[in-house]
Amino acid sequence: MHDSRFAVIGGGISGLACARALIRHGRQVRLFEKSRGPGGRLASRRTPSATFDLGAQYFTARSPEFQRELEAWQQANVIAPWPQSVWVCDDGDWHRKQDDHIRWVGTPRMSALTRHLSQDLDLHTQCRIEHLHREESIWWLQDDQGLRHGPFTQIILAIPSPQAQPLLAPHSQILSEACQCVEMSPCWTAYALFEAPLPPLETSASQWQTAFMNGGPLRFVARNDSKPGRGEQGESLSLLATAEWSQKHLERDADWVATQLLAAFAERYPVPLPGTKLLDAHRWRFSQPASAPSVKTDTQDFQTDSCGLALCGDAMSAGRIENAWLSGHHLGNHLSTSLETAI
Ligand SMILES: Cc1cc2nc3c(=O)[nH]c(=O)nc-3n(C[C@H](O)[C@H](O)[C@H](O)COP(=O)(O)OP(=O)(O)OC[C@H]3O[C@@H](n4cnc5c(N)ncnc54)[C@H](O)[C@@H]3O)c2cc1C
């Protein structure tokens, strides 16, 4: 007999949401993730003295469906509201951003949320899927060690579309084309741990927790140590570059990128910065869809093919955690209720 019927490739928030929806409907699901742990773009880097979020820095909840899910995450103590103090820096001019959005962050780090969601799942980590094979309507996966996994009746790809496309191309023209329609922007994220707290600004902006940066290589800066659950962590920043700057310098080495992005921040921060104890950078080749709408309103935020392949994730919708979760959740519910699962 078959050990699993549904395979989900990708242990980011969309793959986890899809797997959990399928399991709620009583389906057998196996998840494959190429990294050491789940999370994808909710990744965090932990060092003995600080934790940095490298991808998404926070998220919002606009749909009632996602807001309901958030209540469960709050009860499990894996998220908390943050930031309360959002600023904008226009070429060195700092001012407070006024809006009504409640923003959320994983505690004690962003990846704690996806760790929580992966509990009790049949998750295979450090397992990169390189090929899909179909034999008499049954699917098999081949990983980077040459191992075969299966059989499965349904394969779900919950990975960025440029990574999904080569896996899908031999089997599904419709899904392969859907992937090709989505261009994804890169993002360099630098992260710095300082020897001392940042000197306060002359203005009341000294308590800023995040800042949208306009007019330079940076688009966003977050003070990791101001996030809930970070304990006594020292002053530390995540510095996210714009898509344009990231694209231009995509192949540069991380040291060079980190130095440039910190210097760009220093130029816009009116008081000299302390020295750094740690400075590095992480490259996201596929950070967010470049062309998708910022808020997806219809419910068809996934794609299926009758051959037993399906796609979900933020590339099928918009580049936010909420959209990625909704996409996986909707696909899991759709497959559970409408697909023929008998072999
Ligand atoms: C720098 C940055 C800033 C962001 N800021 C925000 C923000 O402020 N707010 C917000 O809401 N969203 C933000 N986002 C977007 C948000 O992080 C994503 O929309 C969301 O995490 C996407 O989830 P996903 O599950 O679709 O994909 P991913 O998180 O990319 O998950 C895909 C997973 O699949 C794995 N994988 C890939 N290929 C294979 C393979 N062949 N075999 C096995 N595993 C594979 C990957 O390792 C990864 O874990 C940001 C993203 C980045 C990078």
The ligand as an SDF file (V2000), in Angstrom:
LIG
                    3D

 53 58  0  0  0  0  0  0  0  0999 V2000
   13.5830   40.0200    2.6460 C   0  0  0  0  0  0  0  0  0  0  0  0
   12.1270   39.6760    2.6920 C   0  0  0  0  0  0  0  0  0  0  0  0
   11.2440   40.5440    3.3330 C   0  0  0  0  0  0  0  0  0  0  0  0
    9.8910   40.2420    3.4040 C   0  0  0  0  0  0  0  0  0  0  0  0
    9.0540   41.0770    4.0910 N   0  0  0  0  0  0  0  0  0  0  0  0
    7.7780   40.7080    4.3140 C   0  0  0  0  0  0  0  0  0  0  0  0
    6.9380   41.4530    5.1950 C   0  0  0  0  0  0  0  0  0  0  0  0
    7.3570   42.4670    5.7660 O   0  0  0  0  0  0  0  0  0  0  0  0
    5.6530   41.0300    5.3960 N   0  0  0  0  0  0  0  0  0  0  0  0
    5.1570   39.9200    4.7850 C   0  0  0  0  0  0  0  0  0  0  0  0
    3.9950   39.5570    5.0330 O   0  0  0  0  0  0  0  0  0  0  0  0
    5.9440   39.1770    3.9550 N   0  0  0  0  0  0  0  0  0  0  0  0
    7.2190   39.5490    3.7130 C   0  0  0  0  0  0  0  0  0  0  0  0
    8.0210   38.7990    2.8940 N   0  0  0  0  0  0  0  0  0  0  0  0
    7.4060   37.7330    2.0770 C   0  0  0  0  0  0  0  0  0  0  0  0
    7.1300   36.4620    2.8580 C   0  0  0  0  0  0  0  0  0  0  0  0
    8.2660   36.0790    3.5750 O   0  0  0  0  0  0  0  0  0  0  0  0
    6.7250   35.3990    1.8360 C   0  0  0  0  0  0  0  0  0  0  0  0
    5.5910   35.8590    1.1180 O   0  0  0  0  0  0  0  0  0  0  0  0
    6.3620   34.0350    2.4410 C   0  0  0  0  0  0  0  0  0  0  0  0
    7.2370   33.6850    3.4840 O   0  0  0  0  0  0  0  0  0  0  0  0
    6.3920   33.0040    1.3220 C   0  0  0  0  0  0  0  0  0  0  0  0
    6.1310   31.7260    1.8440 O   0  0  0  0  0  0  0  0  0  0  0  0
    6.1080   30.4540    0.8740 P   0  0  0  0  0  0  0  0  0  0  0  0
    5.7530   29.2870    1.7120 O   0  0  0  0  0  0  0  0  0  0  0  0
    5.2430   30.7500   -0.2990 O   0  0  0  0  0  0  0  0  0  0  0  0
    7.5880   30.3290    0.2820 O   0  0  0  0  0  0  0  0  0  0  0  0
    8.9780   30.0890    1.0280 P   0  0  0  0  0  0  0  0  0  0  0  0
    8.9860   30.7300    2.3450 O   0  0  0  0  0  0  0  0  0  0  0  0
   10.0290   30.5020    0.0520 O   0  0  0  0  0  0  0  0  0  0  0  0
    9.0500   28.5270    1.2450 O   0  0  0  0  0  0  0  0  0  0  0  0
    9.4850   27.6380    0.2500 C   0  0  0  0  0  0  0  0  0  0  0  0
   10.3040   26.5330    0.9000 C   0  0  0  0  0  0  0  0  0  0  0  0
   10.5990   25.5550   -0.0690 O   0  0  0  0  0  0  0  0  0  0  0  0
   11.9300   25.0870    0.1090 C   0  0  0  0  0  0  0  0  0  0  0  0
   12.3360   24.5350   -1.1990 N   0  0  0  0  0  0  0  0  0  0  0  0
   12.5740   25.2120   -2.3610 C   0  0  0  0  0  0  0  0  0  0  0  0
   12.8660   24.3520   -3.3490 N   0  0  0  0  0  0  0  0  0  0  0  0
   12.7990   23.1000   -2.8010 C   0  0  0  0  0  0  0  0  0  0  0  0
   13.0110   21.7950   -3.3400 C   0  0  0  0  0  0  0  0  0  0  0  0
   13.3130   21.5820   -4.6430 N   0  0  0  0  0  0  0  0  0  0  0  0
   12.8590   20.7290   -2.5010 N   0  0  0  0  0  0  0  0  0  0  0  0
   12.5360   20.9130   -1.1960 C   0  0  0  0  0  0  0  0  0  0  0  0
   12.3490   22.1400   -0.6520 N   0  0  0  0  0  0  0  0  0  0  0  0
   12.4540   23.2140   -1.4420 C   0  0  0  0  0  0  0  0  0  0  0  0
   12.6820   26.3210    0.5590 C   0  0  0  0  0  0  0  0  0  0  0  0
   13.8590   25.9750    1.2630 O   0  0  0  0  0  0  0  0  0  0  0  0
   11.6460   27.0230    1.4400 C   0  0  0  0  0  0  0  0  0  0  0  0
   11.7700   26.6280    2.7970 O   0  0  0  0  0  0  0  0  0  0  0  0
    9.3850   39.0550    2.8050 C   0  0  0  0  0  0  0  0  0  0  0  0
   10.2740   38.1860    2.1840 C   0  0  0  0  0  0  0  0  0  0  0  0
   11.6350   38.4790    2.1350 C   0  0  0  0  0  0  0  0  0  0  0  0
   12.5820   37.5030    1.4900 C   0  0  0  0  0  0  0  0  0  0  0  0
  1  2  1  0
  2  3  1  0
  2 52  2  0
  3  4  2  0
  4  5  1  0
  4 50  1  0
  5  6  2  0
  6  7  1  0
  6 13  1  0
  7  8  2  0
  7  9  1  0
  9 10  1  0
 10 11  2  0
 10 12  1  0
 12 13  2  0
 13 14  1  0
 14 15  1  0
 14 50  1  0
 15 16  1  0
 16 17  1  0
 16 18  1  0
 18 19  1  0
 18 20  1  0
 20 21  1  0
 20 22  1  0
 22 23  1  0
 23 24  1  0
 24 25  2  0
 24 26  1  0
 24 27  1  0
 27 28  1  0
 28 29  2  0
 28 30  1  0
 28 31  1  0
 31 32  1  0
 32 33  1  0
 33 34  1  0
 33 48  1  0
 34 35  1  0
 35 36  1  0
 35 46  1  0
 36 37  1  0
 36 45  1  0
 37 38  2  0
 38 39  1  0
 39 40  1  0
 39 45  2  0
 40 41  1  0
 40 42  2  0
 42 43  1  0
 43 44  2  0
 44 45  1  0
 46 47  1  0
 46 48  1  0
 48 49  1  0
 50 51  2  0
 51 52  1  0
 52 53  1  0
M  END
$$$$
